[in-house]
Amino acid sequence: MKLIVYSQITAARIATSMGLPEYSYYFVLRDFLPVLRELGEVLVIEDPATEVDALCDEALAQGQRCWFLSFSPPQKTQLGLRCPTIPVFAWEFYGIPNEFWLDEPWQDWRYVLQRCGRAITHSRLIVDMVRREMGEAFPVISVPSPVWDKFERLRREPGQLPLQRAMKVNLPSGVIADSNDPLVRPYISGAQAMNHLMQAIRQYDRTFSPRAQTEDAAPDAPLDHLPRQSLYRITRRYLGEWYLRVLLPLLAPRYAKRPLAPQMQLVVDDAGRRPEPLNPVEPRKAEASGLSVNLPDWQPARVSTELSGVVFTALFNPYDGRKNWADMLTAFCAAFRDTPDATLVFKLGHTEYLSAMHEMLIWLARMPAFQCRIVILHGYLDGSEFDELIRATAFTVNASHGEGQCLPLMEFMSCGKPAIAPRHSAMLDYIDEQVAFVVDSWLDATAWSHDPRLAYRTLRHQIDWASLKQAYRDAYACVREDPQRYQRMSVAAIERMRGHCSQAVARQRLTEFLDAESRSPQ
């Protein structure tokens, strides 16, 4: 049997593609490869439209069965191929797209699934959602990414409870923002922290931002020679300028008629420029007080940090609204405002990290004074560097509105790290009180993530912030006061993930599925 496999992001591009659309499908494909290679010959391709059918014809001429596994969302799956096609996709909402827009019928997943005739997803919830639309007999199975086996070596190491010793995490090329850094602390603590921070961010943007460097280096570059990200920045820039120079001056008289509190008065000059923050920090006064107006030089370099105490870790794309990092951050600071040995690590998964880091610092500056530690990491971690972060972690954290499977959560739990997470969407398959401190949530209306109309057609979960805050506290108390319970949860997490996302589980489900589909009429 030959298995042709595809994801839009390839191994050569992943380090520079973090956070781009469908980037996580690369990791899913990577984790499936060892199992697929046990089932047949695997051919990794880059262009389904030109490569799949030729390879399939070759396989059929040799008397071999052939399948095309497209690790892509259904609306981006190549249709019209002679080779039997199986979309392998993740989905986190309570319902699949069942209508189309922009005259594109493939946006209706029923259209795609009907053309393909079968599908593989990663949670039982989405199996149910597909069958609700396609009928109970539709061939679809749940096969979570088989990540459990790759951490066998890490699991064999002598176990240690958190707090036993500090651990160093290295980033070969990355950035670290640490709330305990003396250069950062003045911008997130104190009465004038917000003013200090906004002034520093403006200075930083003028000095270091990729946007400023791109505009300064090539102001007249032809648009067709600019990368897509640069075109996005230019569009965003001109929209912003239009708002500041055209729309804002028109709105200013209307707002001026309304009595506002002194701190909310709108100030617009003749050019319609953005208002300055209240009491801006003048560079001379800042320097006289010993405060630099410049944030640290957050440019990628070889960096490291030492983590100790009870470490909570979350990995996510900061621009993915599902991940709900603001709740994770604020609930942590509220839970541990008087607990200096509690540390929250945010490992960011996006190439555009600066604005996300600035936004997180702004949230921190809004919080009441806290003694806990916040560490924000940016940089591609692989192999031993990723293992270092896992070793240093006591709990893996998730507070998302929905998950298609959540690879980071599954990976950390496979290494015996209990979770703080809600029990919804794909996490229904493996989260409960035996392996996690469960966060309460409730259903809320929303739009499908790729629907440009933002039409409310489906459901996601909202997180109970107070429950998240309490889960943090309960997890910390578990380590401090009941280490035996922590050990039980750690062992249970390993066993739970072995039954959920091991290669043995994936191999059995895929074998049975492909055998059954091979016998069915095409």
C-alpha positions as CSV (number, residue, x, y, z in Angstrom):
1,M,0.0,0.0,0.0
2,K,1.2,3.5,-0.8
3,L,0.2,6.5,1.3
4,I,0.6,9.9,-0.3
5,V,0.6,12.6,2.4
6,Y,0.5,16.4,2.3
7,S,0.5,19.5,4.6
8,Q,0.8,23.0,3.4
9,I,3.7,23.8,5.8
10,T,6.7,21.6,5.3
11,A,9.7,20.7,7.5
12,A,11.9,23.2,5.7
13,R,9.4,26.1,6.4
14,I,8.1,25.3,9.9
15,A,10.7,27.4,11.8
16,T,9.6,30.5,9.9
17,S,5.9,29.7,9.6
18,M,4.9,29.4,13.3
19,G,1.4,30.9,13.7
20,L,0.6,31.1,10.0
21,P,-2.7,29.5,8.9
22,E,-2.7,25.7,9.2
23,Y,0.9,25.6,10.6
24,S,-0.1,23.1,13.2
25,Y,-1.0,20.5,10.5
26,Y,2.7,20.1,9.9
27,F,3.2,18.8,13.5
28,V,0.2,16.5,13.1
29,L,1.6,15.0,9.9
30,R,5.0,14.7,11.5
31,D,3.6,12.7,14.4
32,F,1.6,10.4,12.1
33,L,4.6,9.5,9.9
34,P,6.0,6.7,12.1
35,V,2.7,5.0,12.2
36,L,1.9,5.5,8.5
37,R,5.3,4.1,7.5
38,E,4.4,0.9,9.3
39,L,1.3,0.6,7.2
40,G,2.9,1.2,3.8
41,E,5.2,3.2,1.7
42,V,4.8,6.9,2.5
43,L,5.3,9.6,-0.1
44,V,5.4,13.2,1.2
45,I,4.4,15.7,-1.5
46,E,4.3,19.5,-1.9
47,D,1.7,20.0,-4.7
48,P,-1.4,17.7,-4.6
49,A,-2.7,19.1,-7.9
50,T,0.3,18.0,-9.9
51,E,1.8,15.0,-7.9
52,V,-1.0,12.9,-6.4
53,D,-2.6,11.3,-9.5
54,A,0.7,10.4,-11.2
55,L,1.9,8.7,-8.0
56,C,-1.4,6.9,-7.6
57,D,-1.4,5.7,-11.2
58,E,2.1,4.3,-10.7
59,A,1.0,2.5,-7.5
60,L,-2.0,1.0,-9.2
61,A,0.1,-0.2,-12.1
62,Q,2.2,-2.1,-9.6
63,G,-0.9,-3.7,-8.1
64,Q,-0.8,-1.6,-4.9
65,R,-3.6,0.2,-3.1
66,C,-3.1,3.9,-2.8
67,W,-4.5,6.6,-0.6
68,F,-4.0,10.4,-0.5
69,L,-4.1,11.7,3.1
70,S,-4.5,15.5,3.0
71,F,-3.6,17.0,6.4
72,S,-5.6,20.1,5.8
73,P,-9.1,21.5,6.7
74,P,-11.7,20.2,4.3
75,Q,-12.2,23.6,2.5
76,K,-8.5,23.4,1.5
77,T,-8.4,19.8,0.5
78,Q,-7.7,19.2,-3.2
79,L,-10.8,17.8,-5.0
80,G,-11.2,16.1,-8.3
81,L,-8.3,13.7,-8.0
82,R,-8.4,10.1,-9.3
83,C,-6.7,9.0,-6.1
84,P,-9.0,8.2,-3.2
85,T,-8.6,11.2,-0.9
86,I,-9.0,11.4,2.9
87,P,-9.0,14.8,4.6
88,V,-7.3,14.6,8.0
89,F,-8.4,17.6,10.0
90,A,-9.0,19.1,13.4
91,W,-12.0,21.1,14.4
92,E,-13.1,22.6,17.7
93,F,-16.6,23.9,17.2
94,Y,-20.0,22.2,18.0
95,G,-21.0,21.8,14.4
96,I,-19.2,21.7,11.0
97,P,-19.7,24.3,8.3
98,N,-23.0,23.4,6.5
99,E,-23.3,26.4,4.1
100,F,-21.0,28.2,1.8
101,W,-20.1,31.8,1.0
102,L,-18.3,33.8,-1.7
103,D,-19.7,31.4,-4.3
104,E,-17.3,28.7,-3.1
105,P,-19.2,25.4,-2.5
106,W,-16.2,23.8,-0.9
107,Q,-16.7,26.1,2.1
108,D,-19.6,23.8,2.9
109,W,-17.8,20.8,4.4
110,R,-20.7,18.5,3.5
111,Y,-19.8,19.2,-0.2
112,V,-16.1,18.2,0.4
113,L,-16.8,15.2,2.5
114,Q,-19.4,13.9,0.0
115,R,-16.8,14.2,-2.7
116,C,-14.1,12.5,-0.7
117,G,-16.4,9.8,0.8
118,R,-14.5,9.5,4.1
119,A,-12.5,11.4,6.7
120,I,-10.2,11.2,9.7
121,T,-10.4,13.7,12.6
122,H,-9.0,13.8,16.1
123,S,-11.9,13.8,18.5
124,R,-15.1,11.9,19.1
125,L,-17.0,15.2,19.3
126,I,-16.2,16.0,15.6
127,V,-17.0,12.4,14.6
128,D,-20.4,13.0,16.0
129,M,-20.7,16.4,14.3
130,V,-19.7,15.0,10.9
131,R,-22.2,12.1,11.2
132,R,-24.9,14.6,12.3
133,E,-24.6,16.3,8.9
134,M,-23.5,13.3,6.7
135,G,-25.5,10.5,8.3
136,E,-24.6,7.8,10.8
137,A,-23.1,5.5,8.2
138,F,-20.5,8.0,6.9
139,P,-17.0,6.6,7.3
140,V,-15.2,8.9,9.7
141,I,-13.0,8.0,12.7
142,S,-11.1,9.8,15.4
143,V,-7.4,9.3,15.5
144,P,-5.5,11.7,17.8
145,S,-2.0,12.6,16.8
146,P,0.2,9.7,18.2
147,V,2.6,11.8,20.3
148,W,2.9,9.5,23.4
149,D,5.7,7.3,22.2
150,K,8.2,10.0,21.3
151,F,8.6,10.9,25.0
152,E,9.5,7.4,26.1
153,R,13.1,8.5,26.9
154,L,11.9,11.5,28.9
155,R,9.6,9.3,30.9
156,R,12.4,6.9,31.7
157,E,14.4,9.6,33.5
158,P,14.2,9.5,37.3
159,G,11.0,11.4,38.3
160,Q,11.2,14.5,40.3
161,L,8.6,16.6,41.9
162,P,8.5,20.3,41.1
163,L,10.4,22.5,43.5
164,Q,13.3,20.0,43.8
165,R,15.8,22.1,41.8
166,A,15.9,24.9,39.3
167,M,16.1,24.0,35.7
168,K,17.6,26.0,32.8
169,V,15.7,26.4,29.5
170,N,17.8,27.3,26.4
171,L,16.6,28.9,23.2
172,P,19.1,28.6,20.4
173,S,17.4,31.6,18.7
174,G,14.8,33.3,20.7
175,V,13.5,36.1,23.0
176,I,12.7,36.1,26.7
177,A,10.6,38.7,28.5
178,D,10.7,38.1,32.3
179,S,8.6,40.1,34.8
180,N,11.5,39.6,37.3
181,D,13.9,41.4,34.9
182,P,14.9,44.7,36.5
183,L,14.7,46.3,33.0
184,V,11.1,45.1,32.6
185,R,9.6,45.4,36.1
186,P,9.2,49.3,36.1
187,Y,6.9,48.9,33.1
188,I,4.5,46.5,34.8
189,S,4.5,47.7,38.4
190,G,3.8,51.0,40.0
191,A,1.4,53.9,39.6
192,Q,3.0,55.1,36.4
193,A,3.7,51.7,34.9
194,M,1.2,52.0,32.1
195,N,2.5,55.5,31.1
196,H,6.1,54.2,31.2
197,L,5.2,51.2,29.2
198,M,3.3,53.0,26.4
199,Q,6.2,55.5,26.0
200,A,8.7,52.7,25.9
201,I,6.7,50.7,23.3
202,R,6.5,53.7,21.1
203,Q,10.2,54.2,21.4
204,Y,10.8,50.5,20.8
205,D,8.6,50.5,17.6
206,R,10.5,53.4,16.2
207,T,13.8,51.6,16.9
208,F,13.4,47.8,16.5
209,S,10.1,46.9,14.9
210,P,10.2,44.9,11.7
211,R,7.5,47.2,10.3
212,A,9.8,50.3,10.8
213,Q,12.8,48.5,9.4
214,T,10.9,47.3,6.3
215,E,9.5,50.8,5.6
216,D,12.8,52.5,6.2
217,A,14.8,49.9,4.1
218,A,12.6,49.8,1.1
219,P,10.0,52.6,1.0
220,D,9.5,52.3,-2.7
221,A,9.6,48.5,-3.1
222,P,7.1,47.2,-5.7
223,L,4.1,45.6,-4.1
224,D,4.5,42.3,-6.1
225,H,8.0,41.9,-4.6
226,L,6.9,42.2,-1.0
227,P,6.1,39.1,1.1
228,R,2.5,38.6,2.2
229,Q,3.3,39.7,5.7
230,S,4.7,43.0,4.4
231,L,1.6,43.6,2.3
232,Y,-0.5,42.9,5.4
233,R,1.4,45.5,7.4
234,I,1.1,48.1,4.6
235,T,-2.6,47.5,4.4
236,R,-3.0,47.8,8.2
237,R,-0.8,50.9,8.2
238,Y,-2.9,52.7,5.6
239,L,-6.2,51.7,7.3
240,G,-4.8,53.1,10.5
241,E,-3.7,56.3,8.8
242,W,-7.2,56.7,7.2
243,Y,-8.8,56.3,10.6
244,L,-6.5,58.8,12.3
245,R,-6.5,61.4,9.5
246,V,-10.0,61.1,8.1
247,L,-12.4,59.3,10.3
248,L,-11.2,60.5,13.8
249,P,-11.3,64.2,13.0
250,L,-14.9,63.8,11.8
251,L,-15.9,61.9,14.9
252,A,-14.1,64.3,17.3
253,P,-16.8,67.0,17.3
254,R,-19.4,64.5,18.1
255,Y,-17.5,63.1,21.1
256,A,-16.6,66.6,22.2
257,K,-20.3,67.3,22.9
258,R,-20.4,64.5,25.5
259,P,-19.2,65.2,29.0
260,L,-16.4,62.8,29.7
261,A,-14.3,62.2,32.8
262,P,-11.0,64.2,32.7
263,Q,-9.0,61.1,32.0
264,M,-11.2,60.3,29.0
265,Q,-11.0,63.6,27.2
266,L,-10.4,63.2,23.5
267,V,-7.5,65.3,22.2
268,V,-7.0,65.6,18.5
269,D,-4.7,68.1,16.8
270,D,-5.3,69.7,13.4
271,A,-3.6,66.7,11.6
272,G,-5.8,64.2,13.4
273,R,-2.8,62.5,15.0
274,R,-3.2,59.9,17.7
275,P,-3.6,61.4,21.2
276,E,-0.6,61.1,23.5
277,P,-1.1,59.1,26.7
278,L,-1.9,61.0,29.9
279,N,1.2,62.3,31.7
280,P,3.7,61.0,29.1
281,V,7.1,60.2,30.5
282,E,9.6,62.7,29.1
283,P,12.9,61.0,28.4
284,R,14.9,63.5,30.5
285,K,12.6,63.1,33.5
286,A,12.7,59.3,33.1
287,E,16.5,59.3,32.9
288,A,16.8,61.5,35.9
289,S,14.7,59.1,37.9
290,G,16.9,56.2,36.8
291,L,14.3,54.7,34.4
292,S,15.3,53.9,30.9
293,V,12.7,54.7,28.3
294,N,13.8,51.8,26.2
295,L,12.6,48.2,26.7
296,P,15.2,45.5,26.4
297,D,16.4,44.7,22.9
298,W,14.1,41.8,22.1
299,Q,15.8,40.6,19.0
300,P,16.3,36.8,18.4
301,A,19.6,35.5,19.9
302,R,20.8,32.6,21.9
303,V,19.2,33.1,25.3
304,S,18.4,31.0,28.4
305,T,16.4,31.4,31.6
306,E,16.3,29.5,34.9
307,L,12.9,28.2,36.1
308,S,12.2,27.2,39.6
309,G,9.3,26.8,42.0
310,V,5.9,25.7,40.8
311,V,6.0,26.3,37.0
312,F,2.8,26.5,34.9
313,T,3.3,26.3,31.1
314,A,1.1,27.2,28.2
315,L,2.1,26.9,24.5
316,F,-0.1,28.7,22.0
317,N,-0.3,31.1,19.0
318,P,-1.0,34.5,20.7
319,Y,-3.0,35.7,17.7
320,D,-5.4,32.7,17.9
321,G,-8.4,34.1,19.7
322,R,-9.4,30.7,20.8
323,K,-6.5,30.4,23.1
324,N,-7.8,33.0,25.5
325,W,-4.4,34.0,27.0
326,A,-5.7,37.1,28.7
327,D,-7.7,34.9,31.1
328,M,-4.7,32.6,31.7
329,L,-2.6,35.6,32.5
330,T,-4.9,37.7,34.7
331,A,-6.2,34.7,36.7
332,F,-2.7,33.7,37.4
333,C,-1.6,37.1,38.6
334,A,-4.7,37.3,40.8
335,A,-4.2,33.8,42.2
336,F,-0.6,34.3,43.1
337,R,-0.2,38.1,43.7
338,D,1.6,37.2,47.0
339,T,3.4,34.0,45.9
340,P,6.8,34.7,44.5
341,D,7.7,31.0,43.7
342,A,4.7,30.6,41.3
343,T,5.8,31.0,37.7
344,L,3.7,31.1,34.5
345,V,5.5,30.4,31.2
346,F,4.0,31.5,28.0
347,K,5.7,29.8,25.0
348,L,4.5,31.8,22.0
349,G,4.0,30.1,18.6
350,H,4.2,32.8,16.0
351,T,6.9,34.5,14.0
352,E,5.4,38.0,14.7
353,Y,6.1,38.0,18.5
354,L,6.7,41.7,19.3
355,S,3.2,43.1,19.3
356,A,2.0,40.0,21.3
357,M,4.6,40.6,23.9
358,H,3.8,44.3,24.1
359,E,0.1,43.5,24.5
360,M,0.8,41.0,27.3
361,L,2.9,43.6,29.1
362,I,0.0,46.1,28.8
363,W,-2.3,43.5,30.5
364,L,0.3,43.0,33.3
365,A,0.6,46.8,33.8
366,R,-3.2,46.9,34.4
367,M,-3.0,44.4,37.1
368,P,-2.6,45.2,40.8
369,A,0.9,44.6,42.1
370,F,1.9,40.9,42.0
371,Q,4.8,38.9,43.3
372,C,4.4,35.8,41.0
373,R,6.7,35.6,38.0
374,I,5.6,35.8,34.3
375,V,8.0,34.5,31.6
376,I,7.2,35.0,27.9
377,L,9.3,32.9,25.5
378,H,9.6,33.2,21.8
379,G,11.6,30.9,19.6
380,Y,11.4,27.5,17.9
381,L,12.0,24.7,20.4
382,D,12.8,21.2,19.2
383,G,14.4,18.1,20.6
384,S,16.4,18.7,23.8
385,E,15.3,22.4,24.2
386,F,11.6,21.3,24.3
387,D,12.5,18.6,26.7
388,E,14.0,21.1,29.1
389,L,10.8,23.1,29.2
390,I,8.8,20.0,29.9
391,R,11.2,19.0,32.7
392,A,10.9,22.4,34.3
393,T,7.1,22.3,34.2
394,A,4.8,21.2,37.0
395,F,1.4,21.8,35.2
396,T,0.4,22.4,31.6
397,V,-2.3,25.0,31.2
398,N,-5.1,25.5,28.8
399,A,-8.0,28.0,29.0
400,S,-9.2,27.9,25.3
401,H,-12.7,28.4,24.0
402,G,-12.3,25.2,21.9
403,E,-9.6,22.6,20.8
404,G,-9.3,20.3,17.8
405,Q,-7.0,18.2,19.9
406,C,-4.4,20.5,21.6
407,L,-1.0,19.0,20.9
408,P,0.9,20.8,23.6
409,L,-1.5,19.6,26.3
410,M,-1.3,16.0,25.0
411,E,2.5,16.2,24.8
412,F,3.1,17.5,28.4
413,M,0.5,15.1,29.8
414,S,2.3,12.2,28.0
415,C,5.3,13.2,30.1
416,G,3.4,13.0,33.3
417,K,2.5,16.7,33.7
418,P,-1.0,17.1,35.0
419,A,-3.2,19.8,33.4
420,I,-5.2,22.8,34.3
421,A,-7.9,22.8,31.6
422,P,-11.6,22.9,30.8
423,R,-13.4,19.8,29.8
424,H,-14.9,20.5,26.4
425,S,-14.5,20.0,22.6
426,A,-11.6,17.6,21.9
427,M,-10.5,17.7,25.6
428,L,-13.6,15.8,26.5
429,D,-11.7,12.7,25.3
430,Y,-8.9,12.9,27.9
431,I,-9.5,15.6,30.6
432,D,-11.1,14.8,33.9
433,E,-10.4,15.2,37.6
434,Q,-7.9,12.2,37.7
435,V,-5.4,14.0,35.4
436,A,-6.3,17.7,35.7
437,F,-7.7,20.5,37.7
438,V,-10.8,21.0,35.6
439,V,-11.9,24.6,34.8
440,D,-15.6,25.3,34.5
441,S,-17.0,26.7,31.2
442,W,-20.3,27.2,29.4
443,L,-21.5,27.2,25.8
444,D,-21.7,30.4,23.9
445,A,-22.6,31.4,20.3
446,T,-19.8,32.2,17.8
447,A,-18.8,32.0,14.1
448,W,-16.7,29.4,12.3
449,S,-13.1,30.6,12.4
450,H,-12.7,30.9,8.7
451,D,-16.1,32.5,7.9
452,P,-15.5,36.0,6.6
453,R,-19.1,37.0,7.4
454,L,-18.6,36.3,11.1
455,A,-22.1,34.8,11.1
456,Y,-23.1,33.1,14.3
457,R,-23.7,29.5,13.2
458,T,-22.0,27.4,15.9
459,L,-21.0,27.1,19.5
460,R,-17.8,27.4,21.6
461,H,-17.1,27.5,25.3
462,Q,-16.5,30.5,27.5
463,I,-14.2,30.1,30.5
464,D,-15.2,30.7,34.1
465,W,-12.4,33.1,35.2
466,A,-13.0,32.5,38.9
467,S,-12.8,28.7,38.3
468,L,-9.5,29.1,36.5
469,K,-8.1,31.2,39.3
470,Q,-9.2,28.6,41.8
471,A,-7.7,25.8,39.7
472,Y,-4.3,27.6,39.8
473,R,-4.5,27.7,43.6
474,D,-5.6,24.1,43.9
475,A,-2.8,22.9,41.7
476,Y,-0.2,24.9,43.6
477,A,-1.5,23.5,46.9
478,C,-1.4,20.0,45.5
479,V,2.4,20.3,44.9
480,R,3.1,22.1,48.2
481,E,0.8,20.2,50.6
482,D,-0.1,16.9,48.9
483,P,2.8,15.6,46.7
484,Q,1.5,12.1,46.8
485,R,-1.6,13.3,45.0
486,Y,0.6,15.0,42.4
487,Q,2.4,11.8,41.8
488,R,-0.9,9.9,41.3
489,M,-2.1,12.5,38.8
490,S,1.3,12.3,37.0
491,V,1.0,8.6,36.6
492,A,-2.6,8.8,35.6
493,A,-1.8,11.4,33.0
494,I,0.8,9.1,31.4
495,E,-1.6,6.2,31.3
496,R,-4.5,8.3,30.0
497,M,-2.4,9.5,27.1
498,R,-1.1,6.1,26.3
499,G,-4.7,5.0,25.7
500,H,-5.5,8.2,23.9
501,C,-2.6,9.1,21.6
502,S,-0.1,6.3,21.4
503,Q,1.2,4.8,18.1
504,A,-0.4,1.5,19.0
505,V,-3.9,3.1,19.2
506,A,-3.4,5.1,16.0
507,R,-2.1,2.0,14.1
508,Q,-5.0,-0.1,15.1
509,R,-7.6,2.5,14.2
510,L,-6.0,3.4,10.9
511,T,-5.5,-0.3,9.9
512,E,-9.1,-1.2,10.6
513,F,-10.4,2.0,8.8
514,L,-8.3,1.6,5.7
515,D,-9.0,-2.1,5.4
516,A,-12.7,-1.5,5.7
517,E,-12.5,1.3,3.1
518,S,-10.5,-0.9,0.7
519,R,-13.3,-3.4,0.8
520,S,-16.1,-0.9,0.2
521,P,-17.2,0.2,-3.3
522,Q,-15.3,3.3,-4.5
